[in-house]
Structures are given as structure tokens and as C-alpha cells.
């Protein structure tokens, strides 16, 4: 028996609501504030206005971590929302919890015709079972891109945007020689430094196909491309080519690029809004670099997906299915992308955005590049990771890397220690779900 553990536009009424559906109200918990929260509320208001039968009540309990913890508590108390937004690294916990109603089954049970193959490859694979069935609905999807200050690069004699890490280093050297105090900036987020770089290089983080083949995975990132990349990172820091975000005027890598202090940054597609809003930098957006003479693979998804919780009646699930149909409409995905910088989650919506009037909208440049990046052909190591205690492991990796930055250990020793500590977390997770198999 499975254990409920949890570790921590216009759409017609006929389209949205099945003729025999009973009216229902339901709660949707999301994890944002500011412009993204406003964009989500706009979707909720749009659904409520587009039909008269159902009502969705959308609220934010807090951050991603807070929302997940509050969902756990609510489920145990029998007061869980019908829909909850959970960040990407909570996927395995939810899959094994026996507390969710898989989205592919929800839509089928409510006679909703969905072409799941239309979902962007990187997003679909991240939230799907080994059989290819989506357990949750991809929602606010982002990936990583390279932002460059075109004026600063031109002034330093850099004629082309770097496509390889070797070119990236050469560009940073030219920028420094031209008097740029911050050639590039980073907050050393493992989602970028570890997960995305390994994905684009098509190299594994763990055995067992990055955990997708079973709970017995072991970390192996401390060898191969990640070790090479982090050794490069250390050299760039030492030579003043890469500046810590904490050492910039704003203490934030996105803002340090947006205000012109730093000339290059690897950041999420959703950072484009802040960059454009600042109105200071003439920025270009491109694919993140890969090493010379290697094959480029797709970047993986970040952000979150929507999970449907068990414990509600049939009418509520009919309403949720109608809401999901509304969210899937291309015009609603595009509107959400315009407000947030998140990437449309279906290929149909992406093509509509790339081909329509939106194709010339400079405010969507990061989204367009993100779509391209996520649809590049990949391999078994660029489908996303499925590992237990992943939030805790990210903290472990960061701790060990920071020790290396502080001179308390070599970067190689730091990676080795992160591997050892990460394996302990994986074994604890495996023991917790000893009776379970990955769906």
C-alpha cells in the first residue's frame, strides 16, 4: 500500500464545460507574488468570466517550498486544494505520494480530448511516467538562455555572441581588457550550473538514467563534464572574469545585468521581463554555450506544474478539467508568456506565437529562444531528473561549492563531497519508499 509521505482570450462555454457537468467551486494554490501572481489571477478571472458554471478561487500560500509544505499539512487534515502548483523538483515526491489524481487520467475520465504529444518535449518528459503518461499539467515553464549586452560586447571587440564555453571565456577576457569590471555574473544556482549544463551536454547526473529508471540511483556528476565546467568556473572567478552576484551593487544577477553593471549572464527566460523593464541594456538573447566539438542537446524545464489532489467529488474534477482546457488554449498560453516570460507549454501555442504578430514582439525574445532550446533533440540524460530529496541536495551542492570558493577545499574535493552527501540523501529517500516503484 502506498504511503502518503510527501517529503519536503475567449473560449466558448461549450468548449469549457461538458453539457452534463454539475456546477462546482474549487481552490487553486499557486506560489508567486508580483507580476507572475497578477498573470495567474488574470487566467483565473478569465476562466470565471468565460463560463458561468464553475468558479476557481486562486490564492498564494507562499513560496514554492511553503506551498508544498502547506499542501502536505492540508492533505493530512483533509482540507487540500483541488489544484496546486508544485515546483519541478517536487515531482518525484508527488508521484510517489498516492495523493494525486494523474492529469492524464483526469482528462480522460472527464472526456477531454488532449493530444499530449503536443506538449513541448522537455516539459512533457519531465512530468511523465515511464509509459509517457503526464502526471501533472506543465504550467509555468522556463529554461535558461544567455543574455548579452550587445553594446558592451561590441565595444570590447567581441563580434559574435559566444556559442561555446571557449568563446564565452574569450569574450569575458576581452570585456575585462576593455575595462569591464564585471564581464559576467552568476549566483551559482545548481539548476543552471549543474542540471542545465549537464543536460545541454547530454551527460548524466546520476546512474539509473538520472533516476528515471529506479530509486537506486547514485550521483556521478563529480566526474565528466560537470567537473570540467566547475574547474572553468573557478578559473574565471580567480581571474575576475566571473563575478559573484552577491558582490554586485544589487546583489542579484538579473538586476546586475539589467542595470548594465555586468555584460553577460546565464539566466532564466523569465528574467527577460526585469531586463526589458529596466530599459537600460540593449540585450540579445541566445542559446547557452556548449563545449567546442560536442553535441548540443536540449535544455530542461524549470518552474512548476499543476497537480490535482485526491479527495474531491466528481463535480470538482469536472470543473478542474474545464479549467485545464482553458489554460491549454494557445491564446491563453501566449498571453501568460507575454506577462511572465514563461514558455508556452504546447507546440501549437509556440508555433502560433512564433508565426503571428507576436513573432516581432521584442518582449518575447527570451521565450522564442527558450522554445528553440527546449525542442532541440536530446538523449536520455536531457529528459529531466527524477531524484528524491532534490531540494535538499541543491543545498548540499551549494554548500560544498561555496566552501571551494572560500578556499577551504578544492573544487574537485567539493564535488566529491557533494556526491557522497547526495548519495546519502538518495538512500534515505529509497528507504522511505522501499515498497514503491516509479510510475
Buried (B, 14 or more C-beta within 10 A) or exposed (E): EEEEBBBEEEBEEEBBBBEEBEEBEBBBBBBBEEBBBEBBBBBBEBBBEBBEBBBBEBEBBBEBBEBBBBBBEBBEEEEBBBBBBBBBBBBBBBBBBEBBBBBBBBBBBBEBEBEBEBBBBBBBBBBBBEEEBBBBBBBBBBBBBBBBBBEBBEBBEBEEBBBBBBBBBBBBBBBBEBEBEBBBBBBBBBBBBBBBBBBBBBBBBBBBBBBBBBBEBEBBBBBBBBBBBBBBBBEBBEEBBBBBBEEBEBEBBBBBBBBBBBBBBBBBBBBBBBBBEBEBBEBBBBBBBBBEEBEBBBBBBBBBBBBBBBEBEEBBBBBBBBBBBBBBBBBBBBBBBBBBBBBBBBBBBBBBBBEEEBEEBEBBBBBBBBBBBBBBEBBEBBBBBBBBBBBBBBEBBBEBBEBBBEEEBEBBBBBBBBBEBBBEBBBEBBEBBEEBEBE
